Amino acid sequence: MTPPQPRPFSVHLFLPDGDPAGLRLVEKSLWTGCGLVFPRAAFRIARNRAELGHAGVYVLVGPAEAGDLPTIYVGQGDPVCLRLEQHYANKDFWTWAVTFVSKDEWLNTAHAQYLEARLLQRARETRRAKLDNQNTPREPALAEADRMDAESFLADLLSLLPVLGLTVFETAPATDASRGTLTLHSQKVAARGYDSPQGFVVTAGSQAMPTEARSVSAGLRSLRQELRQGGVLVLQGERLVFAQDYVFSSPSTAAGVALGQEANGRTAWRDAAGRTLRPGPRIAPGWWCRSGRRRSAAYSATWEGFPSLAPAHA
């Protein structure tokens, strides 16, 4: 079945205190929900907002410490404010939060519990964040109509989170012919992937080095360890293998994880014609180099993206 195509929508963002880094109220066209985003430092102001007096679901977000994965906590409350008060006092990792309620107070405790369970399920599937949640709540029993309404609310909520800078619930986008597949080869591993608006996607079955180079950064080493612990990278024989399509923040991070060492992903990933992600001179047979001298057929430079630099006889 072909997945549904994203539909255009508009977002209304309101800054009640006039500070772009402070409280932000977000609403979506033709949606009964409302989101409140705030930094931890502004919680004492946020807790007085009427929105936090309703039932809802929330996500606490903390920065990545050593690797590339942020830490999150997913929760629900009725009202939300009481739970956030507890986390403000007892959880130190988070630096900002986002909470969602319904403007017409349609969302009740059971709906909020359902949304919490589904968001946790999604986070465990994407494996793009470290979860601070210790328990796995079960989905509450909802009538069929209520379940469908909650799923519709969840779909709108998920469409807004990337707009607010939280992409950990996003699954790897499906590839298409317009993107094209890129490959990365070394003497010991081979990987495939493609660039997308969400980030660089390495596809399932791609290989990665089982160990890191001594010179690898602490962040890259930590990220590889996190991906192994999370089940994204699994050991098969003498290599690590990607167990699922996985979205990285950049082509260089993706290449570094696969190679176990620092790498420039803009030049490491290549398509079938030898083109990289960097526009400009590339190596391909049958062209002239910048100096105007003929290079060997295997290592000649084309001038894609820089026609003004190409020699006249190219």
C-alpha positions in Angstrom: 0.0 0.0 0.0 1.3 3.4 -1.0 1.7 5.6 2.1 -0.5 8.7 2.2 1.2 11.9 0.8 1.8 14.7 3.3 -0.8 17.5 2.9 0.0 21.2 3.1 -1.1 22.9 6.4 -0.5 26.2 8.1 0.8 26.8 11.6 0.0 29.7 13.9 2.7 30.5 16.4 2.0 33.0 19.2 4.7 34.4 21.6 2.7 35.5 24.7 5.7 37.3 26.3 7.2 38.5 23.1 10.4 36.5 23.6 11.3 34.1 20.7 13.2 31.9 23.2 10.4 32.0 25.8 6.9 30.6 25.7 5.4 29.6 22.4 1.8 28.6 21.7 1.4 26.6 18.5 -1.8 25.7 16.7 -2.4 24.0 13.4 -5.1 24.8 10.8 -8.4 22.9 11.3 -7.1 21.2 14.5 -8.7 21.3 17.9 -5.3 20.8 19.7 -2.9 23.3 21.0 0.8 23.0 21.9 2.8 24.9 24.5 6.6 25.0 24.1 8.8 26.4 26.8 12.4 26.3 28.1 12.9 24.9 31.6 13.9 28.4 32.8 10.4 29.6 31.9 8.5 26.9 33.7 7.5 29.1 36.6 5.7 31.3 34.0 4.4 28.4 31.9 2.7 26.7 34.9 0.3 29.6 35.2 -1.0 29.1 31.7 -4.6 27.8 31.4 -3.4 25.2 28.9 -1.5 23.3 31.6 -4.6 23.0 33.6 -6.1 20.4 31.2 -5.4 16.8 30.4 -2.6 16.3 27.9 0.6 14.7 26.9 4.1 16.1 27.0 7.7 15.5 26.1 10.7 16.6 28.1 13.9 17.1 26.0 17.5 17.2 27.1 20.6 17.8 24.9 22.9 15.0 23.6 25.7 14.6 26.1 28.4 12.7 24.3 26.8 11.2 21.2 24.2 12.5 18.7 21.0 11.4 20.5 19.0 13.7 22.8 17.4 12.4 25.9 13.6 12.5 26.2 10.8 11.7 28.6 7.3 11.1 27.5 4.4 11.6 30.0 0.8 12.5 30.5 -1.2 14.2 33.2 -4.7 15.4 34.1 -3.9 18.1 34.6 -0.5 18.3 32.9 0.8 20.9 35.3 0.9 18.6 38.3 3.2 16.1 36.5 5.4 18.9 35.2 5.8 20.3 38.7 7.2 16.9 39.8 9.6 16.7 36.9 10.8 20.3 37.5 11.8 19.3 41.0 13.1 15.7 40.3 14.4 15.4 36.7 17.5 17.4 35.9 18.3 16.3 32.3 15.6 18.3 30.5 16.2 21.9 29.1 12.9 22.4 27.3 9.4 20.8 27.0 6.4 20.6 24.8 2.9 19.7 25.9 -0.3 19.2 23.9 -3.9 19.6 25.1 -7.2 20.1 23.3 -8.6 23.6 23.1 -12.2 22.3 23.6 -11.1 20.0 26.5 -12.1 17.0 24.5 -8.9 15.2 25.6 -9.5 13.2 28.8 -7.2 11.0 30.9 -7.8 7.9 28.8 -6.9 9.8 25.6 -3.8 11.3 27.2 -2.7 7.8 28.4 -3.3 6.5 24.8 -1.2 9.2 23.3 1.6 8.6 25.9 1.7 4.9 25.0 1.8 5.5 21.3 4.5 8.2 21.5 6.7 5.8 23.6 6.1 3.0 21.1 7.1 5.3 18.3 10.2 6.5 20.1 11.3 2.9 20.6 10.8 2.1 17.0 12.7 5.1 15.6 15.5 4.8 18.2 16.5 8.4 17.6 16.7 9.4 21.3 17.6 8.0 24.7 14.5 7.4 26.7 14.4 8.4 30.3 11.1 6.4 30.8 11.6 3.3 33.0 8.2 1.9 32.4 6.2 0.9 29.4 2.5 1.9 29.9 -0.2 -0.1 28.1 -2.7 1.5 25.8 -6.0 2.0 27.7 -9.1 0.4 26.4 -10.8 2.9 24.2 -14.0 2.6 22.1 -13.3 2.3 18.4 -14.4 5.9 17.7 -12.3 7.3 20.6 -9.3 5.3 19.4 -9.6 6.8 15.8 -10.1 10.3 17.2 -6.9 9.8 19.4 -5.0 8.5 16.3 -6.1 11.6 14.4 -4.9 13.9 17.2 -1.6 12.0 17.3 -1.1 12.4 13.6 -1.5 16.2 13.9 0.8 16.3 17.0 3.5 14.4 15.2 3.3 16.7 12.2 4.0 19.7 14.5 6.9 18.3 16.5 9.5 18.6 13.6 8.4 22.2 13.1 9.2 22.8 16.8 12.7 21.2 16.4 11.9 17.7 17.7 12.5 15.0 15.1 13.1 11.9 17.3 9.6 10.5 16.5 10.2 10.7 12.7 10.6 7.4 10.9 13.0 7.2 7.9 11.3 8.6 4.8 10.8 6.2 1.9 13.2 6.6 -0.9 12.1 7.5 -4.4 13.7 7.6 -7.9 14.2 11.4 -7.7 16.5 11.0 -4.7 18.7 8.2 -6.0 20.8 5.8 -4.0 24.3 6.6 -2.8 26.9 4.1 -1.7 30.0 4.2 0.6 32.7 1.6 0.1 35.9 0.8 2.0 38.0 -2.3 2.0 35.9 -4.0 4.7 32.4 -2.5 4.6 29.8 -1.3 2.1 26.8 0.9 2.9 23.9 2.4 1.0 21.8 5.5 1.7 20.1 8.6 0.4 19.8 12.2 1.3 16.4 13.5 2.5 14.9 16.6 4.0 14.9 14.8 7.4 18.6 13.9 7.3 20.8 11.3 5.7 19.2 7.8 5.7 21.4 4.7 5.9 19.3 1.7 4.7 18.8 -1.6 6.5 21.5 -4.2 5.6 24.3 -1.6 5.3 27.5 -2.6 6.9 29.6 -0.8 9.5 33.0 -1.4 11.0 32.9 -3.4 14.3 35.5 -1.2 15.9 36.5 2.5 15.8 39.8 4.1 14.9 41.9 5.4 17.8 41.5 9.0 16.5 37.7 8.9 16.4 36.0 11.6 18.4 34.3 10.8 21.7 31.0 11.9 20.3 31.1 9.5 17.3 32.4 6.7 19.5 29.5 7.3 21.9 26.9 7.4 19.1 28.1 4.1 17.8 27.8 2.6 21.2 24.3 4.0 21.6 23.2 2.6 18.3 24.6 -0.9 19.3 22.8 -0.7 22.6 19.6 0.4 20.9 19.7 -2.5 18.4 20.2 -0.3 15.3 23.6 -1.8 14.8 23.9 -5.6 15.3 27.0 -7.8 15.0 26.8 -10.3 12.1 30.1 -12.2 11.6 33.0 -9.8 11.4 30.9 -6.7 10.7 28.1 -4.6 12.2 24.9 -4.4 10.1 22.1 -1.8 10.2 19.0 -3.6 11.4 16.7 -0.8 10.1 16.7 2.3 8.0 18.1 5.0 10.2 18.2 8.8 9.9 21.4 10.6 10.8 21.7 14.4 11.3 24.3 14.6 8.4 26.0 12.6 5.7 29.3 12.9 7.6 27.8 11.4 10.8 26.4 8.6 8.7 29.7 7.9 7.1 31.6 8.2 10.4 29.3 5.6 12.0 29.7 3.2 9.0 33.5 3.6 8.8 34.3 3.9 12.5 36.3 7.0 11.9 35.9 10.7 11.0 34.7 11.2 7.4 33.5 13.9 5.1 30.1 12.6 4.1 29.8 15.2 1.3 32.6 13.4 -0.6 32.4 9.9 0.9 28.9 9.0 -0.4 28.7 8.6 -4.2 26.0 7.7 -6.7 26.4 5.2 -9.6 28.1 7.9 -11.8 30.6 8.8 -9.1 29.0 12.0 -8.2 29.2 13.1 -4.6 26.9 15.3 -2.5 29.3 18.3 -3.0 28.6 20.3 -6.1 31.7 21.0 -8.1 34.5 19.1 -9.8 34.2 15.4 -9.6 36.2 12.4 -10.8 34.8 10.6 -13.8 36.3 9.2 -17.1 36.6 11.1 -20.3 37.0 14.8 -19.2 39.7 17.4 -18.8 41.2 18.6 -15.5 41.3 22.2 -14.5 44.8 22.8 -15.7 43.7 21.8 -19.2 45.9 18.7 -19.2 44.4 15.4 -20.1 44.1 13.1 -17.0 43.8 9.3 -17.1 40.4 8.1 -18.1 39.8 6.8 -14.5 40.6 10.0 -12.8 39.5 13.0 -14.8 37.6 15.9 -13.4 34.2 17.2 -14.7 33.0 20.7 -13.9 29.4 20.1 -12.9 28.2 23.1 -11.0 31.2 25.3 -12.1 30.9 25.8 -15.8 32.8 29.1 -15.6 35.9 27.2 -14.4 35.9 24.5 -17.1 38.5 24.8 -19.8 37.2 25.9 -23.2 38.0 22.5 -24.8 36.0 20.6 -22.1 
